[in-house]
Amino acid sequence: MANTKEIQKRMKSIQDTMKITNAMYMISSAKLRTAKQKLEDTEPYFFALRLAISRFLRHIPENHSRYFEQEESIPEEEKKRGYIVITADKGLAGAYNHNVIKMAHELMKQGENNRLFVVGELGRQYFAREGLEVDTEFKYTVQNPSLHRARVITDRVMELYDAGELDEIYLIYTKMENSFSMEAEKLKLLPLKKEDFMKDSAKTPMEVYHEQIKAEPSMEVILEHVLPNCVTGIIYSTLVESFASEHNSRMMAMQAATDSAKEMLGILSVEYNRVRQAAITQQITEVIGGAKAQKNKKTR
């Protein structure tokens, strides 16, 4: 059985760890609120942008933009796919990184014409260890998602898409269903689906007046310039949602660690009291034994 000093040392170590986990919980809580606010601030703009695109599409239903799916498709086995994988820069966030990396790894095995674009240091380190070639790494993006950094990603993948080096582009990120549930998600970024924009248009109230649109030089040209902004918006929203999911996962992990530490402290406290009581009892026994020995000596 450990002595009281050893138990006190272990309890002190656990208490110090609890201070760290509590601090990390508070930091992640603040960052989660910031991420949610960012998403709320930008959502109206991108929703309005999608509505504008849906109106353009209503006026040019036969549009054959390269950014939308066409009827004549390339065989699945011949498609060149790009995967943008959003991970974190550090761990201690439960299964957050593991779930995204596992999905990306499985998708990369399914074809030979795949390209990998990694956001986050942990993802970069993992794919480097596995020997998987990464086309582009986007550093310093995870901890501070911004429209500028979303545009940097957009410019790179759109460059390859426009050049015909990629036929499809997917986003692999973590979607936050609620405060207790986060799921790794695969989202098709390009080509876009016209049906998705038509759904947005259907959400507009019937009494809203849609004036006639006259475009110069043409709606097709305008659409070609507007769509990359829409792609940027999708990437930005997934960056922010992943950022929020990361810190929500870290909050849950730190709360679980703190609860475990409290439980361990309770067990150690009981053990400490038991050992201390045993030591006191032994001392009292020794004192009583010594007193009896002295009494017997005097009697003789």
Residue frames relative to the residue before (quaternion, step in Angstrom):
aa qw qx qy qz dx dy dz
M 1.0000 0.0000 0.0000 0.0000 0.00 0.00 0.00
A 0.4840 -0.6705 0.4812 0.2909 3.59 -0.95 0.86
N 0.4399 -0.6811 0.5108 0.2857 3.56 -1.15 0.62
T 0.7289 -0.4602 0.2837 0.4199 3.57 -1.29 0.25
K 0.6385 0.5369 -0.3380 0.4357 3.62 0.99 -0.74
E 0.6470 0.5149 -0.3117 0.4682 3.57 0.99 -0.83
I 0.6598 0.5005 -0.3061 0.4695 3.59 0.97 -0.87
Q 0.6443 0.5180 -0.3204 0.4624 3.59 0.97 -0.83
K 0.6351 0.5333 -0.3224 0.4565 3.56 1.04 -0.78
R 0.6555 0.4974 -0.3034 0.4804 3.58 0.99 -0.85
M 0.6481 0.5174 -0.3166 0.4605 3.59 0.96 -0.83
K 0.6401 0.5177 -0.3223 0.4673 3.59 1.01 -0.79
S 0.6398 0.5291 -0.3177 0.4581 3.59 1.02 -0.83
I 0.6636 0.4968 -0.2983 0.4731 3.58 0.97 -0.89
Q 0.6424 0.5236 -0.3236 0.4566 3.59 0.99 -0.80
D 0.6367 0.5175 -0.3227 0.4718 3.59 1.04 -0.75
T 0.6427 0.5128 -0.3141 0.4747 3.57 1.05 -0.81
M 0.6215 0.5489 -0.3319 0.4498 3.58 1.04 -0.77
K 0.6206 0.5404 -0.3424 0.4534 3.59 1.03 -0.73
I 0.6551 0.5090 -0.3019 0.4697 3.57 1.05 -0.84
T 0.6831 0.4858 -0.2946 0.4590 3.60 0.85 -0.96
N 0.6368 0.5154 -0.3298 0.4692 3.60 1.04 -0.72
A 0.6477 0.5144 -0.3170 0.4642 3.59 1.00 -0.84
M 0.6605 0.4990 -0.3073 0.4694 3.59 0.96 -0.87
Y 0.6078 0.5494 -0.3444 0.4584 3.58 1.08 -0.70
M 0.6841 0.4908 -0.2838 0.4588 3.58 0.89 -0.94
I 0.6376 0.5244 -0.3213 0.4640 3.59 1.02 -0.83
S 0.6795 0.4812 -0.2903 0.4716 3.59 0.89 -0.95
S 0.6095 0.5542 -0.3499 0.4460 3.58 1.08 -0.68
A 0.6631 0.4956 -0.2978 0.4753 3.59 0.97 -0.88
K 0.6769 0.4900 -0.2940 0.4639 3.59 0.95 -0.87
L 0.6046 0.5508 -0.3509 0.4560 3.58 1.10 -0.64
R 0.6505 0.5032 -0.3166 0.4726 3.59 0.96 -0.83
T 0.6344 0.5305 -0.3265 0.4577 3.58 1.03 -0.80
A 0.6575 0.5158 -0.3082 0.4546 3.59 0.95 -0.91
K 0.6538 0.5088 -0.3156 0.4627 3.59 0.93 -0.87
Q 0.6497 0.5157 -0.3182 0.4591 3.57 1.01 -0.79
K 0.6162 0.5460 -0.3363 0.4573 3.58 1.04 -0.79
L 0.6700 0.5042 -0.2946 0.4583 3.55 0.92 -0.95
E 0.6616 0.5062 -0.3028 0.4630 3.57 0.97 -0.86
D 0.6616 0.5264 -0.3078 0.4364 3.59 1.03 -0.77
T 0.7645 0.3882 -0.1994 0.4744 3.60 1.00 -0.77
E 0.5144 0.6807 -0.4108 0.3214 3.60 1.16 -0.47
P 0.6501 0.5237 -0.3526 0.4229 3.68 0.81 -0.79
Y 0.6454 0.5273 -0.3314 0.4422 3.60 0.96 -0.82
F 0.7282 0.4350 -0.2573 0.4630 3.58 0.76 -1.01
F 0.5967 0.5335 -0.3726 0.4696 3.58 1.13 -0.51
A 0.6440 0.5075 -0.3129 0.4794 3.59 1.02 -0.82
L 0.6268 0.5386 -0.3319 0.4549 3.57 1.07 -0.75
R 0.6591 0.4982 -0.3062 0.4729 3.58 0.97 -0.84
L 0.6245 0.5280 -0.3376 0.4661 3.57 1.05 -0.71
A 0.6386 0.5237 -0.3228 0.4623 3.58 1.01 -0.82
I 0.6478 0.5099 -0.3172 0.4687 3.59 1.00 -0.86
S 0.6399 0.5245 -0.3336 0.4519 3.59 0.97 -0.80
R 0.6378 0.5135 -0.3292 0.4703 3.59 1.06 -0.69
F 0.6113 0.5322 -0.3482 0.4710 3.58 1.05 -0.73
L 0.6800 0.5100 -0.2931 0.4377 3.56 0.91 -0.96
R 0.6054 0.5515 -0.3599 0.4471 3.59 1.10 -0.59
H 0.6979 0.4629 -0.2658 0.4775 3.57 1.11 -0.70
I 0.7698 0.2130 -0.1451 0.5839 3.59 1.22 -0.39
P 0.0510 -0.8582 0.5104 0.0201 3.62 0.58 1.09
E 0.7157 0.4314 -0.2586 0.4846 3.58 1.09 -0.56
N 0.2920 0.7839 -0.5007 0.2227 3.56 1.22 0.40
H 0.1528 -0.7967 0.5810 0.0662 3.59 -0.95 0.89
S 0.0966 0.8206 -0.5512 0.1165 3.56 0.82 1.03
R 0.5323 -0.6371 0.4598 0.3153 3.56 -1.10 0.75
Y 0.6232 0.5622 -0.3399 0.4243 3.59 1.23 -0.33
F 0.7028 0.3970 -0.2651 0.5275 3.60 1.27 -0.08
E 0.6008 -0.5791 0.4192 0.3577 3.53 -1.20 0.63
Q 0.2195 -0.7733 0.5856 0.1041 3.54 -1.00 0.90
E 0.6287 -0.5460 0.3941 0.3890 3.56 -1.22 0.38
E 0.7040 0.3982 -0.2666 0.5241 3.57 0.95 -0.85
S 0.0480 -0.8346 0.5479 -0.0304 3.54 -0.34 1.26
I 0.5093 -0.6160 0.5095 0.3186 3.53 -1.28 0.52
P 0.5769 -0.5819 0.4306 0.3783 3.65 -1.00 0.69
E 0.6087 -0.6115 0.3708 0.3435 3.56 -0.97 0.91
E 0.6960 0.4910 -0.2876 0.4380 3.59 0.90 -0.90
E 0.7064 0.4517 -0.2638 0.4769 3.59 1.21 -0.35
K 0.4941 0.6850 -0.4238 0.3272 3.59 1.23 -0.16
K 0.2964 -0.7230 0.6005 0.1698 3.53 -1.12 0.83
R 0.0679 -0.8371 0.5424 -0.0224 3.55 -0.44 1.26
G 0.1831 -0.7548 0.6206 0.1075 3.51 -1.19 0.70
Y 0.1435 -0.7931 0.5896 0.0522 3.57 -0.95 0.93
I 0.1700 -0.7547 0.6283 0.0827 3.56 -0.75 1.13
V 0.0965 -0.8233 0.5593 0.0033 3.57 -0.39 1.26
I 0.1561 -0.8015 0.5747 0.0540 3.57 -0.67 1.14
T 0.0466 0.7827 -0.6156 0.0792 3.57 -0.55 1.24
A 0.5736 -0.5780 0.4450 0.3727 3.58 -1.29 -0.18
D 0.5320 -0.6103 0.4785 0.3398 3.55 -1.33 0.14
K 0.7905 0.1263 -0.0805 0.5938 3.59 1.23 -0.29
G 0.5417 -0.6487 0.4472 0.2930 3.52 -1.32 0.35
L 0.5783 0.6043 -0.4438 0.3217 3.56 -1.10 -0.83
A 0.5733 0.5650 -0.3876 0.4493 3.55 1.05 0.84
G 0.6364 -0.5480 0.3314 0.4300 3.58 0.99 0.79
A 0.7778 -0.3158 0.2534 0.4807 3.57 -0.97 -0.91
Y 0.2679 0.8135 -0.4878 0.1688 3.60 1.27 0.23
N 0.7435 0.3980 -0.2271 0.4871 3.60 0.67 -1.08
H 0.6299 0.5717 -0.3358 0.4045 3.57 0.96 -0.89
N 0.6809 0.5128 -0.3040 0.4254 3.60 0.84 -0.94
V 0.6716 0.4896 -0.2965 0.4704 3.59 0.96 -0.89
I 0.6738 0.4986 -0.2952 0.4585 3.58 0.88 -0.95
K 0.6287 0.5364 -0.3343 0.4531 3.59 1.00 -0.80
M 0.6592 0.4999 -0.3095 0.4688 3.60 0.91 -0.89
A 0.6632 0.5071 -0.3055 0.4579 3.59 0.91 -0.92
H 0.6460 0.5316 -0.3159 0.4475 3.57 0.96 -0.86
E 0.6663 0.4983 -0.3002 0.4665 3.58 0.95 -0.85
L 0.6610 0.5055 -0.3041 0.4637 3.59 1.00 -0.81
M 0.6368 0.5357 -0.3266 0.4481 3.58 1.03 -0.75
K 0.6459 0.5317 -0.3173 0.4465 3.59 1.12 -0.60
Q 0.6245 0.6082 -0.3304 0.3619 3.58 1.16 -0.57
G 0.8111 0.1230 -0.0708 0.5675 3.62 1.13 -0.37
E 0.4704 -0.6823 0.4843 0.2805 3.53 -1.26 0.30
N 0.7070 0.4411 -0.2604 0.4875 3.59 1.14 -0.52
N 0.3536 0.7463 -0.4817 0.2933 3.55 0.78 1.07
R 0.1328 -0.7585 0.6317 0.0897 3.53 -1.22 0.62
L 0.2648 -0.7861 0.5495 0.0998 3.52 -1.04 0.88
F 0.0521 -0.7633 0.6440 0.0014 3.56 -0.96 0.99
V 0.1162 -0.8469 0.5188 0.0055 3.57 -0.46 1.20
V 0.1097 -0.7431 0.6584 0.0476 3.51 -1.05 0.94
G 0.7443 0.3588 -0.2684 0.4951 3.60 -0.58 1.10
E 0.5148 -0.6898 0.4282 0.2755 3.55 -0.91 0.98
L 0.6489 0.5274 -0.3377 0.4321 3.61 0.93 -0.78
G 0.6358 0.5163 -0.3257 0.4724 3.57 1.04 -0.72
R 0.6385 0.5282 -0.3237 0.4566 3.57 0.97 -0.86
Q 0.6699 0.5007 -0.3006 0.4585 3.58 0.89 -0.94
Y 0.6515 0.5243 -0.3241 0.4423 3.60 0.93 -0.86
F 0.7165 0.4484 -0.2728 0.4595 3.60 0.73 -1.02
A 0.5917 0.5472 -0.3657 0.4655 3.59 1.17 -0.52
R 0.6546 0.5026 -0.3096 0.4723 3.60 0.98 -0.82
E 0.6992 0.4694 -0.2669 0.4686 3.57 1.03 -0.80
G 0.4663 -0.7036 0.4278 0.3233 3.58 1.26 -0.16
L 0.4542 0.6689 -0.4607 0.3662 3.57 1.21 0.47
E 0.4177 -0.7295 0.4864 0.2381 3.55 -0.76 1.06
V 0.2033 -0.7654 0.6034 0.0935 3.55 -0.95 0.98
D 0.4170 -0.7252 0.4909 0.2431 3.57 -0.70 1.10
T 0.8016 -0.0727 0.1005 0.5849 3.58 0.80 -1.05
E 0.1903 -0.7485 0.6249 0.1142 3.56 -1.08 0.83
F 0.1819 -0.7750 0.5985 0.0894 3.56 -0.91 0.95
K 0.1299 -0.8340 0.5351 0.0348 3.56 -0.10 1.31
Y 0.8339 0.2445 -0.1909 0.4564 3.53 -1.38 0.46
T 0.4939 0.6736 -0.4167 0.3587 3.60 1.19 0.43
V 0.6475 0.5771 -0.3257 0.3764 3.57 0.97 -0.89
Q 0.7477 0.4248 -0.2354 0.4529 3.59 0.80 -0.99
N 0.7883 0.1634 -0.1171 0.5815 3.58 1.24 -0.20
P 0.0550 -0.8281 0.5576 0.0179 3.61 0.44 1.16
S 0.0796 0.7895 -0.6011 0.0946 3.56 -0.85 0.98
L 0.6471 -0.5179 0.3856 0.4055 3.55 -1.26 0.33
H 0.6094 0.5562 -0.3592 0.4362 3.58 1.04 -0.71
R 0.7032 0.4517 -0.2768 0.4743 3.58 0.86 -0.91
A 0.5922 0.5372 -0.3650 0.4770 3.58 1.15 -0.53
R 0.6489 0.5131 -0.3183 0.4630 3.61 1.02 -0.76
V 0.5981 0.5575 -0.3600 0.4494 3.59 1.07 -0.67
I 0.6566 0.4877 -0.2987 0.4918 3.58 0.98 -0.88
T 0.6419 0.5353 -0.3186 0.4471 3.58 0.94 -0.91
D 0.6559 0.5281 -0.3188 0.4350 3.58 0.86 -0.96
R 0.6755 0.5034 -0.3007 0.4470 3.59 0.94 -0.88
V 0.7295 0.4251 -0.2623 0.4672 3.61 0.73 -1.01
M 0.6356 0.5217 -0.3344 0.4604 3.60 1.07 -0.68
E 0.5903 0.5689 -0.3589 0.4462 3.57 1.11 -0.65
L 0.6908 0.4571 -0.2663 0.4930 3.57 0.94 -0.91
Y 0.6415 0.5237 -0.3231 0.4582 3.59 1.02 -0.79
D 0.6774 0.4917 -0.2940 0.4614 3.59 0.90 -0.91
A 0.6810 0.4831 -0.2808 0.4733 3.57 1.13 -0.68
G 0.5176 -0.6642 0.4050 0.3562 3.59 1.27 -0.06
E 0.4765 0.6771 -0.4382 0.3499 3.59 1.26 0.24
L 0.7505 0.2058 -0.1582 0.6078 3.57 1.31 -0.23
D 0.2786 -0.7623 0.5638 0.1529 3.56 -0.98 0.87
E 0.7877 0.0757 -0.0242 0.6109 3.56 1.16 -0.65
I 0.1198 -0.7711 0.6221 0.0646 3.55 -1.15 0.68
Y 0.0903 -0.8020 0.5902 0.0142 3.56 -0.89 1.00
L 0.2857 -0.7113 0.6154 0.1836 3.52 -1.27 0.57
I 0.0870 -0.7635 0.6378 0.0517 3.59 -0.91 0.92
Y 0.1754 0.7910 -0.5499 0.2030 3.55 -0.37 1.26
T 0.4903 -0.6391 0.4932 0.3286 3.58 -1.29 -0.07
K 0.2031 -0.7848 0.5793 0.0851 3.54 -0.71 1.14
M 0.2889 -0.7638 0.5554 0.1571 3.57 -0.84 1.01
E 0.2755 -0.7822 0.5418 0.1369 3.56 -0.32 1.28
N 0.7432 -0.1879 0.1423 0.6262 3.56 1.02 -0.93
S 0.7658 -0.3896 0.2461 0.4484 3.59 -1.27 -0.13
F 0.7542 0.3703 -0.2013 0.5035 3.60 1.21 -0.37
S 0.7637 0.3314 -0.1707 0.5270 3.59 1.22 -0.23
M 0.0362 0.7701 -0.6333 0.0669 3.54 -0.80 1.15
E 0.0868 -0.8149 0.5730 0.0073 3.57 -0.83 0.98
A 0.4547 -0.6402 0.5419 0.2997 3.56 -1.10 0.75
E 0.0934 -0.8266 0.5546 -0.0228 3.56 -0.77 1.07
K 0.2024 -0.7364 0.6297 0.1422 3.56 -1.19 0.68
L 0.0418 -0.8107 0.5830 -0.0346 3.55 -0.67 1.16
K 0.3610 -0.7272 0.5425 0.2159 3.57 -0.83 0.99
L 0.2429 -0.8016 0.5371 0.0998 3.55 -0.59 1.21
L 0.7816 -0.0497 0.0734 0.6174 3.58 0.92 -0.97
P 0.5306 -0.2262 -0.8156 0.0448 1.54 -1.93 1.59
L 0.5462 -0.6270 0.4606 0.3107 3.53 -1.24 0.59
K 0.3664 -0.7022 0.5604 0.2423 3.57 -1.29 0.30
K 0.4567 -0.6923 0.4882 0.2715 3.56 -0.79 1.01
E 0.6016 0.5931 -0.3589 0.3969 3.57 1.06 -0.74
D 0.6189 0.5543 -0.3466 0.4354 3.60 1.06 -0.74
F 0.6755 0.4783 -0.2949 0.4774 3.57 0.99 -0.81
M 0.6227 0.5335 -0.3411 0.4596 3.57 1.07 -0.64
K 0.6000 0.5507 -0.3520 0.4612 3.59 1.13 -0.63
D 0.6337 0.5233 -0.3252 0.4678 3.58 1.02 -0.84
S 0.6480 0.5236 -0.3135 0.4558 3.54 1.00 -0.85
A 0.6453 0.5395 -0.3174 0.4380 3.57 1.04 -0.77
K 0.6185 0.5572 -0.3435 0.4348 3.60 1.20 -0.46
T 0.5462 0.6226 -0.4005 0.3918 3.59 1.22 -0.36
P 0.5264 -0.6449 0.4431 0.3327 3.64 -0.86 0.88
M 0.5775 -0.6300 0.4026 0.3278 3.58 -1.02 0.81
E 0.6788 0.5160 -0.3101 0.4204 3.60 1.05 -0.69
V 0.5029 0.6405 -0.4394 0.3792 3.62 1.25 -0.14
Y 0.3477 -0.7572 0.5212 0.1847 3.57 -0.80 1.05
H 0.1520 -0.7688 0.6164 0.0770 3.59 -0.90 0.96
E 0.2621 -0.7851 0.5410 0.1494 3.55 -0.37 1.23
Q 0.6005 -0.5538 0.4277 0.3870 3.54 -1.26 0.36
I 0.2903 -0.7737 0.5446 0.1432 3.56 -0.93 0.93
K 0.0603 -0.7549 0.6524 0.0288 3.51 -1.02 0.94
A 0.1068 -0.8328 0.5432 0.0053 3.55 -0.57 1.15
E 0.0772 -0.7605 0.6434 0.0418 3.54 -1.17 0.79
P 0.5130 -0.2400 -0.8178 0.1019 1.61 -1.62 1.89
S 0.7871 -0.1188 0.0635 0.6019 3.62 1.14 -0.58
M 0.6249 -0.5509 0.3954 0.3869 3.56 -1.22 0.41
E 0.5968 0.5732 -0.3620 0.4292 3.58 1.08 -0.68
V 0.6657 0.4992 -0.2979 0.4679 3.58 0.94 -0.92
I 0.6465 0.5134 -0.3194 0.4653 3.58 0.96 -0.89
L 0.6475 0.5344 -0.3125 0.4444 3.56 0.96 -0.92
E 0.6349 0.5428 -0.3244 0.4439 3.57 1.01 -0.82
H 0.6989 0.4505 -0.2668 0.4872 3.59 1.12 -0.65
V 0.6767 0.5074 -0.2909 0.4472 3.58 1.10 -0.66
L 0.6234 0.6007 -0.3424 0.3651 3.58 0.96 -0.85
P 0.6289 0.5205 -0.3712 0.4424 3.68 0.91 -0.67
N 0.6157 0.5294 -0.3509 0.4663 3.61 1.11 -0.60
C 0.6215 0.5283 -0.3349 0.4716 3.55 1.10 -0.69
V 0.6304 0.5221 -0.3217 0.4760 3.59 1.01 -0.82
T 0.6269 0.5308 -0.3266 0.4675 3.59 1.00 -0.84
G 0.6515 0.5263 -0.3113 0.4489 3.57 0.98 -0.84
I 0.6433 0.5127 -0.3232 0.4678 3.58 1.00 -0.81
I 0.6588 0.5021 -0.3075 0.4683 3.59 0.93 -0.91
Y 0.6543 0.5197 -0.3167 0.4489 3.58 0.92 -0.91
S 0.6674 0.5036 -0.3127 0.4507 3.59 0.89 -0.89
T 0.6609 0.4856 -0.3165 0.4766 3.62 1.01 -0.71
L 0.6018 0.5461 -0.3556 0.4616 3.60 1.10 -0.64
V 0.6921 0.4700 -0.2765 0.4729 3.56 0.88 -0.97
E 0.6581 0.5017 -0.3182 0.4627 3.60 0.96 -0.81
S 0.6316 0.5127 -0.3277 0.4804 3.59 1.06 -0.72
F 0.6238 0.5388 -0.3219 0.4657 3.57 1.05 -0.84
A 0.6649 0.4875 -0.2938 0.4836 3.58 0.96 -0.88
S 0.6533 0.5181 -0.3104 0.4565 3.60 0.97 -0.86
E 0.6184 0.5532 -0.3392 0.4432 3.57 1.03 -0.82
H 0.7341 0.4225 -0.2469 0.4707 3.56 0.77 -1.01
N 0.5935 0.5327 -0.3712 0.4755 3.58 1.13 -0.47
S 0.6420 0.5066 -0.3112 0.4841 3.60 1.04 -0.81
R 0.6569 0.5027 -0.3153 0.4651 3.58 0.99 -0.82
M 0.6099 0.5408 -0.3510 0.4609 3.59 1.02 -0.71
M 0.6691 0.4945 -0.2989 0.4674 3.58 0.90 -0.92
A 0.6585 0.5100 -0.3074 0.4602 3.59 0.98 -0.87
M 0.6799 0.4825 -0.2895 0.4703 3.59 0.95 -0.88
Q 0.6269 0.5225 -0.3382 0.4686 3.58 1.08 -0.69
A 0.6417 0.5128 -0.3155 0.4751 3.58 1.03 -0.80
A 0.6474 0.5139 -0.3110 0.4691 3.59 1.03 -0.83
T 0.6500 0.5118 -0.3122 0.4670 3.58 1.00 -0.83
D 0.6499 0.5107 -0.3146 0.4667 3.58 0.96 -0.83
S 0.6466 0.5083 -0.3173 0.4721 3.59 1.00 -0.80
A 0.6389 0.5260 -0.3220 0.4598 3.57 1.03 -0.81
K 0.6419 0.5167 -0.3232 0.4654 3.60 1.00 -0.81
E 0.6425 0.5208 -0.3171 0.4642 3.57 1.02 -0.81
M 0.6546 0.5047 -0.3041 0.4735 3.57 0.99 -0.86
L 0.6355 0.5240 -0.3298 0.4613 3.58 1.02 -0.77
G 0.6284 0.5361 -0.3312 0.4561 3.57 1.04 -0.75
I 0.6623 0.4993 -0.2961 0.4737 3.58 0.96 -0.90
L 0.6795 0.4899 -0.2837 0.4667 3.57 0.94 -0.94
S 0.6146 0.5505 -0.3468 0.4459 3.57 1.09 -0.68
V 0.6432 0.5068 -0.3121 0.4818 3.58 1.02 -0.85
E 0.6595 0.5081 -0.3022 0.4643 3.57 0.97 -0.92
Y 0.6365 0.5350 -0.3228 0.4523 3.57 1.03 -0.86
N 0.6702 0.4931 -0.2991 0.4672 3.58 0.91 -0.90
R 0.6384 0.5252 -0.3283 0.4569 3.57 1.04 -0.78
V 0.6747 0.4837 -0.2923 0.4747 3.60 0.91 -0.94
R 0.6482 0.5168 -0.3115 0.4645 3.58 0.99 -0.85
Q 0.6554 0.5035 -0.3092 0.4705 3.57 0.97 -0.85
A 0.6377 0.5214 -0.3256 0.4642 3.57 1.04 -0.80
A 0.6496 0.5128 -0.3172 0.4630 3.59 1.02 -0.80
I 0.6480 0.5089 -0.3168 0.4699 3.59 1.00 -0.84
T 0.6436 0.5256 -0.3124 0.4603 3.56 0.98 -0.90
Q 0.6485 0.5135 -0.3145 0.4657 3.57 1.00 -0.86
Q 0.6491 0.5173 -0.3182 0.4581 3.58 0.98 -0.83
I 0.6480 0.5080 -0.3151 0.4720 3.56 0.98 -0.89
T 0.6380 0.5292 -0.3208 0.4582 3.58 0.98 -0.87
E 0.6625 0.5067 -0.3017 0.4618 3.56 0.96 -0.87
V 0.6421 0.5177 -0.3208 0.4656 3.57 1.04 -0.81
I 0.6595 0.4994 -0.3056 0.4714 3.56 0.94 -0.94
G 0.6476 0.5211 -0.3170 0.4567 3.57 0.98 -0.88
G 0.6607 0.5045 -0.3058 0.4641 3.59 0.98 -0.82
A 0.6447 0.5213 -0.3222 0.4569 3.56 1.03 -0.81
K 0.6449 0.5135 -0.3175 0.4686 3.59 1.00 -0.80
A 0.6398 0.5262 -0.3259 0.4555 3.54 1.01 -0.82
Q 0.6517 0.5034 -0.3121 0.4737 3.60 0.99 -0.82
K 0.6465 0.5277 -0.3141 0.4527 3.60 1.00 -0.84
N 0.6620 0.5016 -0.3006 0.4688 3.55 0.98 -0.89
K 0.6328 0.5455 -0.3270 0.4417 3.57 1.08 -0.78
K 0.6625 0.5020 -0.2969 0.4700 3.58 1.03 -0.89
T 0.6288 0.5553 -0.3342 0.4296 3.58 1.04 -0.79
R 0.6520 0.5082 -0.3081 0.4709 3.54 1.08 -0.80
